[in-house]
C-alpha cells in the first residue's frame, strides 16, 4: 500500500497535506476491535513511534524520567527526580486544567539541583518539534481508581500521555467511543499520579470514521452531563464539537488508516500539539481544524516567500482567505497574527476591522485566546501610541482610525517597518479610498483579507475603482477556501430552514409572482400588513424559537432560543416595535416577549450588490424623530432590565454592548434591527431570523448566518422566516458562495419529507414494539433504542413546523410510555458495572438531551396531586397514580426521585396542603440522608453541611479545591487500601448522587 502526498508549499513544516489519495481497500473481511488496534499500532510503529509497554504506573514514571533526561540532556539524581516529579509534574491539587496550562503555556520548568543551582527542563520542545520523542502504548491497566479500567491506545510525548485513542470495532456508532472516555475521566484518569490528566487531545475511531477533540471538550461535557456549571462557553463541549481531519482541499480523511498516515504523522501531530492549540482565558482548549491550519500556514508561507523575493508592498505579498461565516475566522486570524509576530523580520501585525463594534468584539475574542496578546485603541492618539510601542506586536484598529492616523502622521517611521496587515470581512473594507490610502502609506507590507463572502467578477459593483472591484484585485490570490457547503458537510455550522410567508393578498387573476414583483415599500408598510406580520410572529414565536425545549446555558437551564427581526428601514423598525408593544399590552409581564430596538444612522441607505449599509455606533446623526423614538425604546429596555442607557454620548454604545450581551445570554427574546447585528455578530442562542427586507448575495448569507452557529443537539438548524419573496435571491446567493448544488445541502428538506419519515417510523414502532409488551433480549432492545432515538431526532426538527401539532400520529400518553421504556433501558445499560456487559452499549446511542425536551417538573406533579385532593378528597385514586407514574417515569430528572415522590403521596391525608407538606417532607428526608452519608463515610459534620449548602447555592458539587478536603477524615496517604484519592472519589460520588437526588426540589417549595 502507498499513499501519495503532495506538499502544499515550499515549507517542510506543512501540517495539512495538500491532497490525499489512499489505495483501494483490499482487506474486506470482518475486523474485530482487537485486530483494528493491532493494525493501528503496527502503522504507528512504521511511522517512527516507539512501542512501549507498562505493567504498572511505576514503569510509566520511570520511562517519563528517561524521556525527559534525553530531551534535556540531563541526568536526574534520585532526589532531584523525586522533587521534580512530586512538586512539578504531579503538583498537589493540579487537575486537568492546571496540567493543560502547563503544556500550553508553561512547558519550561525549573529543576532545583542538589548543588543548589537551577536548570530549565522542557516538558515539550515547541521550537524544534522533532526533538520530541513519540511513543505508543496500549491496554494500559489501572486499578487505582473507583473501578478498574484498561485504556485502548495512548501516545506519549517525552513520556507524558498527551494523546489518547479510543477504538471501537467497525459498524459501532462513533459516539460510543466518545461516551466511553466519560467513564475513564470519572473513574481513573485522576488516579495514581494523575498522569493521564495531561492528555490534550482525544481521538475516537471505529475504523471507518475517526474524529478528534480537546481534553476540555471532554471534561466540560462530563460536567454538563452531571449538571455542573462550566463557565461562559459551555456549549462547545458535546459530540457536536468533535472535528474531522481533512486535506487542504477540505476532503475528509475519516478512515483510521488514512487518519494515521496524515494526522498522526510525526510532524503533523507535533505541530498540532505545539502550534495549533489555543488555551483561552476560560481554560477551554481549542484544537484548530484542518482548514484553519491550512489558512494560517498559507499566509505564513506567503509572507516568507514574498519576503525572500522582496515582493512586499504588492499583491504578490498578500492574498485572501475565503472561510464561510461561522467557521472560526477570528481564531484563524489570531493564530496567524500570533505566529507572524514570531517571525524575527516582522515588526508588527495590524488587524483591521471596519466597524467600532467589531473592534471591541475582536479585542474581546483576542483577549480570550490570550490575555494581553493584542492591543486596541479608543482614539487615533492611542493608536499612534500602540504603533510606536515595540512591545505592542499585535494592534487591533478600525479602518477609519488607521486612515485618520495616516492622514495626520505623514512620514511616520511605522510606514518603513515590516508589517503584516490583516483585514477582517475584507469584502467590505477593501474597496474605496481608505484601502488606497493605507496601501500607499505603508512600504514593506503584506496585505491579507478574511471573508465569508468574497467579491467576484460575477457580483462586483459597477462603480468605484475599476482596479479594486474584486477581492482578488485588492488582496491577491485566494490562499484557501472553506465554503458554507464544506462547513455544513463537516457539521461545523448548521443548515438553514427557510420559510416564505405571503403577506399580500392576491387580487383575482394576479399570480403570486406578479404580487411579489410589485412589493413596494408603500404597500409593505401598510399598518394592516405590519399588524398581521407581528401577530404571526407572536403566535409562532414559541414554536420557532423552541420555547418548549430546555438546555443548559452557563450555570442554568433555559428555555428555547432567541431571534432577530430584520427590517428594511428605520421607519419600518419603529413601526414594528410600536406594533409589538401594542399587541403585548395587557399581557402579564412573564408572558411578554422582551424586545429591544437597535438602529443608528447609515450614510448609504442602500448599498449595491447586496452589501448591508454600515450603521455608525452612535445616534448623533439620527433625525430628531428617530432619535426620540429610540430613546423611548431604550427607556422601555431600562425599565425591564433596571439599566440607565440613552442615546447621548457613550450611552448608545453602552446600550448596544448590553443588548449584545443579553442576546448571548438569552435574556432577550428578540432584537429589531435595520442592519446592525446582521454581520459580524455571533450568538449561539440565536436560532431564528424574521426577515422583512430585501436581501441578496453577501447581505443575505451574512444575515442568515446569524442563526446557524452550533450550540447543542437541540439546535439543529437556523430558522429563517421571510415575509418577502427571497426564494430566488436565496438560491442565487447559495450558488455564488457555495456551489450550484448548495441548496440541497444548506437548506433543510421540505416538511412533508420529514413528516413522511416520522410517520413511517412511528408506525414501525407501534408494529414492532406495542405498548405493554416486554422488549426481550439485547437485539430487540438495541433496535428499540435506535428506532425511538430516530423518532426523537425527527420530532426535534418537526416541532418547528406550523402543521406538526395536528399531524403528529403519536399520542402524548403513548409518547410518555415509550419514553419511560427508553429511559429505563438507558438506566439499565449505563449503570451496570460488570465489565463483561459493556459490549451491550456498543451499538447504543441514547438521545437523552432530546428526551429532556418533553419532560415534566416537580411543580407539575404537585399540581396534579393538589388538584386531585381538592376534587376527590385523596391522592389514592388509581387514575391519578397512573398519571403520576407515567409522568415521573418519562422524566430523566424525576426518575431518581421516584421513591421520594411516591412515599410523599402515600403519606398525604385528606385535606392536606400539598406545598407545605412537600417542603416539610423534603427537609426531613434530605437531612436524614445527608446524616447517613456523614456517618457512613466518617465525614466532619458541620463542614460537610456547609459544603452541601454551597453546592445547592451555586448549582454544582465542587470536585477541586480545598472544600472537599476539609470535610474528609484524616487518612494515611501511604495506605494500600482506601487511599486518600479513592476515599475522596467515593465521597464525591455519594455527594453528587445526593445532590442530583435533591436538586430542584427546593424550587418546587418556593414556587407554589
N, C-alpha and C positions, 0 to 999 in steps of 0.2 A: 504494500500500500504506500502511495506517495501523496502528499498534499502539496499543492502548488501555491507559493506565496509570491506576492509582488510588493515590494516596498512602496509606501505611499509618498516617500520623499527621499532626498539625498541623505537624510539623517539615519544613523544606525539605531537610534533610540525610539523609532516609531512604535507606539504602543498598540495601535489598532492596525491590523493588516488591511491593505487596500482592497483586496478581493480574496475570497476563499472558495476553493472548489475541492470537494472531497471525492475520492474514488467511489464508484458504486459499491454498495454493500454486498459482500459475498457470504457472510455468515447469517443465514436466515433461520437458523434453528432456535429453539427455546433457550433463553438465557436466564439463569437464576440470579438472585441478588448476589450470591457469593461469587458466581462466575463474572458478573459485571464488575465487582470490586477487584477481583484478581486481575482482570484485563486492565482496569484503570490504574492499578499500582504498577503494572508492567510498563505502561506507557509513560508514567511519570518518571520511572527509573531510566527509561530510554531517553528522556529529555534532560537528564542530568541531576535528578533528585536522588539523594542518598536514602536508601531504605534503612530504618532503624526499628527496633522492637523493644518495648519496655514491659517487664513483668510487674513493675511496681513504680510508685512515684519517685522513690529514691534514685532509681536508674535514670528517670527522666531529668531529675535535678542534676545528677552527675553529668549527663550529656549537655545540659544547658551550660554548666560550668566550662566544659571543654570547648564548646562552640564560642562562648564569649571570650575565652582566653585566646582562641585562634583569631577571632575578628580583631581583637585589640592588641594582639602581640604582647600578651602579659601572662604571667603565671600567678594565680592567687595562692597565697598561703591558706591553710585551713581556717585560720582565724579571720583573715580578710574576706574569704568567701562567706563565712558564717555571718559576718556583719553586713556584707553587701546583699546577700540573699534575704536576710531577715529584715533589714531596715529599708532596703530599696525595692527589691523585686516583689517581696511579699509583705509590704508595709502594712501595719495593723490598720484595720478599718478600710483598707482600699478595696473598692469593688470594681465593677465593670467600667463605670465612668472614669474613675481615677486611673485605672490601668490604660484606658483608651487615651486619656490625656497624656500619659507617659509616652505611648508610642507615637502619637500625632504631634505633640508639642514639646515634650521634654525627654527626648530619647537619649540624651547625653547625661550621664550621671557621674557623680564624684565618688571615687573609691578612696577610703581612708587606709593608707598603707600602714603596716606595722611600725615603720620607722617614723611615722608622723607626717609624711608627705601625702599629697593627694594626686590622683590621676583621673583623667577623663575616661570613662568607659562608655562606649557606644553600644546601645542595645540593638540598633539597626543603623546601617550606613546609608544616609539619604543622598549623599553627594556622589558616591561611587557604588551604585547599586549592585554591581556584580561582585563586590567584595563580600556580600551577604551569602550565608550558607543555607541552602534549602535541603530539608529532609522530609521524609514522609513516613508515617507510621499508621497502623490500622489496628482495630479491635482492642484499643487500649481499655482495660477494665479497671473500674474503681468501685470499692465497697465502702468508701469513707463518707458517702452522702446518706440521705434519708433512705434511698434504695440503691441496690447495686445497679450499675449501668456499664454498658460497653459501647464505645464510640466507633463509628464506621472508619473514617479516614481523616487524619489530621496532618496538615502541612506545618512544619516548624521552620521558622526563620531565625537563624542563630540560636536554635534550641528553644525558642518561645513558640507556643502554638498560636499562630496568627490567623490561620485559615482552617475552618472545619467543613468537611464534606459529608453530607448525609445522603445515603443512597437508598433507593427503592427499586424493586425489580420493574422491568418494562411492563407497561399496562396499568400500573398503580398510579392513582391520582397524585400529582406532584405536591399538592397541598399536604399530603400526609407526611412527606419529608419535612415540610415547613413546621407542621404541628409536632413532629417527633422531638424537635430540638427544645420545645417547650418543657418537656419532662426533664431533659438534661439541665436546662437553666434552673429549674426549680429544685431539682433533687441533688445535683452533684457537681456542676461546673465550679461552684464556690468551695467545694470540699477540699480537704487536704491543704496544700499550699495555695490553692486557688489559681493555678497557672492557666487553666482553661478560660478564666475571665479575661485573658489577654487576647482572645480571638477577636479579630477585627472584621473579618468577612466570613459569612456563611455561604456555602454552595449547596444547592439541593438538586438532585437529579434522579430521574427514573430511567436513565439510559437514553430515552428518546428526547426528553425535554430537560433542559438544565438552566437554572437561574441563579443569581447571586444577590446578596443584600448585606447590609451592615449589621454590626452587633447591636447597635442601639435600636434598630428596627425590631430586632427580636426581643430585646429587653423591654422596650416600651409596649410592644404587642402583648407580652405576658402581663404587664402591669395593667394595661387596659382591660384585658380579659378578666382579670381579677378585681376590676373596679377601682384601681388606684389612679389618682390624677397624675399626669406625667408632664405637665408644663404646657407651653404655648402651642407647640406644633405636634399635637397628639395624633393627627390624622394620618401621618405618613408612616404608620407602624403596623401595617397589616400585609397580608399576602399581595394585595393590590400594588404594593410598593416594592416588590421584588423586581429585578431587572433582567432583561435578556442581553446576552452579548451578541455582537454583530460585527461585520466588516465595515470598512469605510463607506461602502455603498448602501449601508443600512440593511444588508441581507442577514437575516437572523442565523446565528450559529447555535443550534439547540442540542444536537446530539452530543452525548458525553465525549465521544471520541474526538469530534471536531472542536468542542469547547476546550478539551485538554490540550489540543495542539495549538490553540490560539490564546485563550485567556490564561491558561496555566503554563504557557511558555515562560521560561525563567524571567526574561527581561520585561515581559508584559505584566506578570504578577507583581514583580518588584516595583515597577513603575506605578501601578495602581496603588500599592500599599504606601509608597513613599511620596508620590507626587499628586495623585488624583483622589485623595481622600481629604475631606474638609470636616473638621470637628467644630461645629458652630458654638455660639455662646450659650445655647440651650443644652449643650453637651449632647447634641444629636450628630452622629457620624454620617456624613453624606458621602457615599461612594459614587463617583461620577459614572455616567453612562457612556457607551462607546461613541455615540455621535458627539457628545460634549468633548471627550478626549480628542477625537479626530479634529474637531474645530480648533481647539487650543493648540494642538501640535502643528496644524496647517498654518496658523498665524505665526507661531514661533519660528517655523521653518522659513516662512516668507520674510520675516524680519532678518533672520540670519543670512539668507541668500542675497537679499537686496542690499544688505549692508556690505557683504563681501564684494558685490559688484558696484557699490557706491551709487545705487539707484534711488536712495532716499529722496523724498520730495517729489516723487512721481507716482502715478497709479500703479506702476510695476512694483512699488514697495508696499502696496496695500492689498486690499480685497474686501469681500464681504461674506458674511455667514448668513445663510437663509435657514433659520430654525423656527419652526412654527410657534405661534403664541402658545404659552403654557408648557413649553418643553424645557424650561430651566435656563433661559438665556442669561439671567443675572449671575447664576453660579458659574456658567461658562465664561462670561466676561470677567468675573472676579478672578478666576483661576488664571485666565490669560494675563490680566494685569499683574497678578502676584508673580507669576513665573517670568514675565517680561522684565520686571524690576530686578530679577536675579541675574539678568544678562549684564555683565560688567560694563558694556558700552552703551547701555540705555540709561539716560539721566532721569527721566520722569515719564509716567503714564498718565494721560488725561482721559477721563471718562466723561463724555459729553452727552447730556440729555437735553430734551427740547422743551421741558416744562419745569417750573419750580417744584410742583408736587412730585415729579419723578426724581428730581434732585434729592428731595427729602426721603422718598421711598427707597431709592438706590443706596443712599448713605446708610439707611437703617438696615437694609439687607447686607451690605458690605460689612457693617459693624457686627452683624450676626455671624457672618462667616469668620471674621477675625477682628476682634475689638481693636480699634485704633489703626487698622491697616490702611484706611483711606481717610482723606481729609476733604470736608465740604466747606462751603463758604456762603455767608449770608449777604455779601456785598462784593462789589468789584475790588474794594480795598482789601478785603480778606482774601480774595482770590489772588491778588498780587502778592500778598504775604506768603501764601501757600506755594506759589510758583517760585518764589525766591528762597524758600526753606529747603535746604538739601535733604533734610530728614523726611520731608513730605514727598514720598516717592509716588504715591497714587493720589491724584486730585480729582474729585468729582465736581463738575460745574454744569451750569446750563449754557447752551449755545449763545444765549443773549448776553450773559455775563462775560463770556470769553470774548465776544465781539466788542463789547464795551471796553474791556481791558486792552484789546489790540488798538482800538481807536485812540485810547488815552495813553498808550505806552509805546510810541514808535521807537524802534531800535533797541528794545529790551533784550538783555542777554539770553533770555529763555528761547528766543527765536533761533539762536545758533546752537542750542543744546540738541542732543539726540533724543527725540521724544516719540512716544507711541501715542497716537490719538485714536480713541475708540468711541464711535458714535452708537448710541442706543437708538433703536427704532429708526434706522437711517433712511427708511422710505419717506420720512417727514423732513428730517433735519438736513438732508444732503442738498436740497435744492434752494436756490435763492442766493442773494448777495452775501449772506453770512458765511456760507460754505466757501465762497471765493475769497472773502476777506481772511479767513483762517488759513487757507492753504497758501495764500500769497505771503502772509506774515512769517510763518514758520519755514525754515530752510531744510533742516535734516529731520524730516518727519516720516512716519509710517501711518497711513490712514486706513482704519478698518471700520466696518459697519456691521451691526447686528440687526436683523429684521425678520419678522414673521411673514411680511407681505411685501416683497420687493416690487420695484417699478421695472417693468419690462417694456420692450418696444411696443408690444400689443396694447398696453394700458398706460403709456406715457401721455402726459398732457400736451396740449398744442402750444402753450405759452412758455415763457421763461427762456433760459439759456439753452440753445439747441445742443450744446455740448454737455449739458448736465441733465438730460432728460431721464436717463435710466440709472438704476443703481450701479450697474457695471461701469458706465461712463464716469460716475463720480468717485467710485471707490476702487475700481479694478476688478480682477477676476472673482468669480464666485468660488470660494475656497471649500465650502461644504454646504450641503443642503440636507434638511430633515423636514419633510413636509407634514401637513396635517394628516395625510394618509399614513405616512410612516408612524407618526405618534399614536394614532388610534390603533393601528395594527400591533403596536408594541404595548398597548394598554397604558401609555403614558399620559394621554388625555382621553376624555370621554367623547363619544359621538353625540350628535345633536338630534333632538326630536323636534321637528318644525311643524307648526300648525298655521294655516292661513284662514283667518276668520273674516267672512264677508260682512262688512259693516254698512254698506249702502244698498238699500233695497232696489232691485232691478225693475225698471218700467217694462210693461208688456212689449214683447218684440225686441228687447235690447239684451244682448248677450252679456255674460259676466265679463268677457274680455273687453267689450266696449265700456262697461261700467268702470273697470279697472283703469282704462285709458283716460277717463275723464275725471279722475280723482284730483280735484283741485283743492287747494288749501281752504278755500271758502266753504266748500261742501264738507270737507273733513273736520272743520272747526265748528260745525253746526252743534248747538247745545244739546239737541236730542241725541245726536250720534255720540258725543262725548259722554253723556249720561249712560247710554247703552253700553259703551265700552267699559266704563267704570263699574257698572252693575255686573257685567260679565266677569271682570277681574275679581270683584268681591265675592261673587257666588262660587268661583272656582279657585280662589286663591289657596285655600287649604288643600285642595286636591293637587294642584300643580306644584305647590311647594312641599307636599308630602307632610302636612301638619299632623297626620295620624301616626307618623313614624317617630321614633326616638333614636338618638345615638349619643355617644359620648363626645363632648367637646370641652377641652380643658378639664376642669375638675367637676363638671356637672353634666347631667343628661338633659339634652334639649330636644325640642320638637321641631322636626322638619327643617326647611332651608329658607332662604330669603331671595329677594328679587330686585331687579332694576326695571324702571319703566322709561323707555327712550322716547322722547317727544321731538317734534320737528322744529320747534322754536320756543323762545322764552314765553311768548303769548300762549302757546299750547301747553307748556308746562304749568303756567299759572292757572289755566282753565282746568286742567286735570287735578291739580292739587285742591282747588276750591271745590270741585265736584266730589272728590273722595271725602273731603271734610264734611260736606253737606250730607252725603249719604250715610255717614257714620254717626251723625248727631243723634243723641238719644240712646245709643248703644252703651252698655256698661263698659267701663274702661278696659276690662280684661278681654273684651270681645272686639275692640277696635284695633285695626292694623296700625302699627307705629310707622308712620310715613314721614320721610324727610324730603326736602326740596333743595336741589343744588344747581345753580347756574351762575354764569357771570358773562361779562362782555366778550364777544368774539369778533375780532376785526374783520374777518372774512366769513360772512354768514354761510356762504355756500362754496365749499372748496371743489375744484374739479376732480374728476376721475375717482370719486368715491372717498377721498380723504375727508376725515372729520375735522371741522374747523376747530382751531385751538381756542380754548377759553382761558383767559388770564385768571390767576389765583387771587383776584381781588374784585371788589364790587364797585370801585370808584367810578368807572366809566359807564355804569348802567344808567339808563334814563330814570328819572325820578319815580315814575310809576312802578317800574320793575324792581327798583331797589326797595321802595316802600313795601311792596308785596313780599319780597324776600325777607325783609326784616320781620314782618308779621309771621311768616312761616317759621323763621328761626325762633321767634317768641313762643310758638306752639311747641317747638322742639325743646326749648329751655324749660317749659312747664312740665313736659313729660319726664325729662332726664335731670331736672334740677341743675341746669347749667346756666351760663350767663353770657351767651355769644350774641354778636350783632354783625353788621356789615361794615363797621368803621375800623380804620387802622388795620391791625392784625386780626381783628375779630373774625373776619370771614375766613381767613386762612386757618385759624384755630378751629372754627366751626367745621370746615372741610375735613381737617385731620380727625376730629372727633367723630364725624359721620363715617369716615372710612374705618376707623377703629371699631365702631359699633356694628358696622356691616360685617366685619370679620368675626366679631364675637357673637353674631346672630341676635344682637339686641334690637336691631331694626328689622322690620318686615319688608319694607320697600323704600327705594330712593327714586324720586322722579328727577330725570336729568334731560339735558339737551345733548351735549357732547361729553361733558365731564364724566369720568369713570368708565367710559366706553373703550378707552385704550389705556394700556399700561397699568391698570388696576387689577389686583388679584385678591380674591376672597373665596376660599374653598367652599364656604357655606352658601354661595350664590348658586342656584340651580335653574332660575327662570329669568328670561328677558322678555318683557312685554314691549312690543315694537309698534309705535305709530309714527314712523318717519321713513322716508325713502333712504335705503342703504344700498350700497353696491361695492364690489371689489374690496379694496383694503378695509374701508369702514365697516362693511358687512362682516367680514371674517373677524376683524378686531372686536366688534360688538358682540357677536355670537360667542366668541371665545371667552368672554367673562364668565360663562356658565359651565364650562367643561373641564374645570380643574378636578382632579381626583380627590375624594375625601375618604370614602369608605364603601363597603359593599352595598349600602342603602342607596347611595347616589350613583345611578348607573348611566345617566346621560344629562346633557344640558337641554333644558326645556325652552324652546323659542316659540312665542305666540305672536304672530304677525297680524295686525289689523289693517295691513295694506298688502297689495298683491306683490310679494317679493319673490315669488317662486322662480321666475326666470333669472332674476338677479342672483339668487342663491345658487342656482345651477351654474351660472357663468363664473361666479367667484370661486366655487369649488373646483371647477375645471381649470381655472387660471392658477390657483395656489395649491392644488392637489394634483389632479390629473383628470382627463375626461371621464374616467370611471369612478371618480371620488364620491359621487352622490350615493352610490350603493354601499359605501363603507362609512362615510361620515354622518349620514342621516339614517335614523332608525327605520326599520321596516314599517309598513302600514299596520294599523290597528288590527285589521281582520286576520293578518298573518299570525300575529301573536295570539289573538283570541283562538284561532283555529288550533294552534299548537297546545294551548292551555286546555281547551275543551277535550281534545284528544287524550291528553294526559290525565285529566280528571276522570274521564270515562274508564281509562285503563286502571286507575287507582281503585275505582268502585268495583270493577270486574275482578281484579287480582287480589285485592285486599279489602273485602267487605267489612264494614264496621261490626265489631262484636266477635269476629273470627280471629283466633290467635295466629300470629305470624311465627311459624315454627321453622327453626333451622337458620344457620348463618346465611345461606344463599338467599333465602326469601327475605331475611332481614336487610341484607345489603341492597336487594332490589327495591324494597320499600323505601329505604333511606335515599337512594339515588332518585327514585321517581318523585317522592314528596319534595326533595330538595329542588328538583327541576320545576315543580309546581310553584314553590315559594319564589324562585327567581323570576318566573313569568308573572306571578302576581305583583311582584315588586315593580315591574315595568308597566303592567296593565292598569294599576291603580291610578295612574296619572291621566288616563284617557277618560273623557267625559262619559262614554257609554258603558263603561265596565260595570258600574253598580247594578244595572238592570240585566246585564248579560252573564253575570257570574253564575255558573251552574253548581258551584259548591256552597251548600248552605252553611251559615255561620256556625251552627251547632256541630255539623259534620266536620268543619274545619277545626274546631276546638278539639273534637275527639281524635282526629288524625294527628293533630299537633301533640296531644298528650302522649300518644304512642311514640311519636318521633322523639320527644324529649326523654321518654322512658328508655328508649334504645340508646340515646346519647349518654344518659347516666350509666347505663349498663356497660357500654363499651369503654367509656373514658375513666371510670372509677376502678376498673379492675387492676390489681397489682400483679397478677400472675403473668410472668414473662412469656409463658407458653401461649397465652391467649392474645398476645399483642398483634399477631397476624390478622386477627378478626378485623382490625381497623384499617388494614392496608388499602382496601378499596372503598373506604367510607369517608365521606366528607360531609360534615354537618353544617347547615346554613343557620347557625344559631343567631347571628345578628339579624337575619330576616325574620326569624321566629319572634324576636323581641318586638317587632313592629306591631303585632296583633295581641300582645299580652295585656292582662288586666292588672289592677293595682290592689293593694290592701284596702284603700278607700272604697273601691267598688265592692269588695267582699263585705265590708262592714255596712255599707249602704244596703246591700241585699238582706243581710241579717236583720238590721233595724226595721226595714220595711216589712219583713215577714212577721217580726214580733208585733209591730203595730197593727198589722192586718189580721193575724191569725193567733196571736197570743203566745207563740213559742217558736223556737227555731228547729223543732224536731220533724217538721213536715218533710216527707221523703223527696218531694219535688224540689224544694229549695236546697236540701242537702245534695241532691244530684247536680243541681245547677252550680252550686259552690264547688263541688268536687271537680266538675269539668273545667271550671274557670281556673282553679288552682293548678290542676294537672297540666293545663295548656300554657302555663306561665313559667319560664325558666327562673325568674326571680322569686316566685312564691313557692315553688316545689320544695326548696329546703326548709320552708317554714310551715309545711303542710300539717305536721303533727301539732305545732303550736296553735294553728288556726282551728283545727278540729277539736282539740282539747278545750279551747276557749268557747267554742259554740256549745259543746256538751255541758259546760259549766253555767251557761246562762239560764236564768229563770224568767218566768212570765213578768212582763213589765220592766225588764232591765233597760238601763240606759247603756246602749252598746259602746258608745265612745268612751265614757268614763270607766266602764268595766274593762274595756280593752287596755286603756292606759295603765290601770292598776295591775292587770294580768301580766302585761309585758314587763313592767318594772320588777315585779316579783320574780318572774322566771329568768329574766336577764341577770339579776343579782345572784340567783341560786346557781345558774350555770357558770357564771364567772367565778364564784366562790369555789365551785368544784374544780375548775381548771387551776386555780391558785393552790388548792390543797394537793391535787394530784401531781403537779409539777414543782411543788415546794417554792412557789414564787413569793416575792415580797408583796404583801397585800396592798398597802397604800400606793406605792409606786406603780403597781400593776393597774389599779383602778384609774389612776391619773393617766397612765399610758393609753388605756382604752378610751377614756373620755376625750383625749386629744384626737384619737383615731376617728371617733364619730364626729368630732367637730370639724376636722379637716378632710374627712372623706376617704381615708386610707390608713392601713396599718403600716407605720414606718418600718422598713426592713433594714435600714442602715442607720448609722449614728449611734449615739450613746444611750438613747432611750431604752432600747431593748436590753442592753447590757445591764442597766440599773435594776431591772426587775428580776434578773436571773439569780439563783442561789450560787454561792461560791462552788466552783468545780475545779478539779485538778486538770490543767491543760495536758498533763502527761498521762492521764488515764487512757487505757486502751479501749475500754467500753464507756459509752455515754460521754464522749468528749464534749468539750465546750461548744464546738461547731455543730455537732449533731444535736445537742441539747437546745441550742439556740434555734436551729431549723425546726425541731419538733414543736417548740413553744410557739414560734411564729405561725406554724401550720395550724395549731389549735386555736390561736387567737384570730387568725384570718377566717377560719371556719365560723367561729363565734361572731365575728364582725359581719360576715356575709349573712349569717342567720338573722341578726337583729337590725341590720342596716335598713333604713327606710321605714321601720315600724314606728319610730318616734314621729315621723312626718304625719302618719295617719292619726296620731294622737293630737297633733297640733292643728290639723286642718279638718274639722268636722264637716 
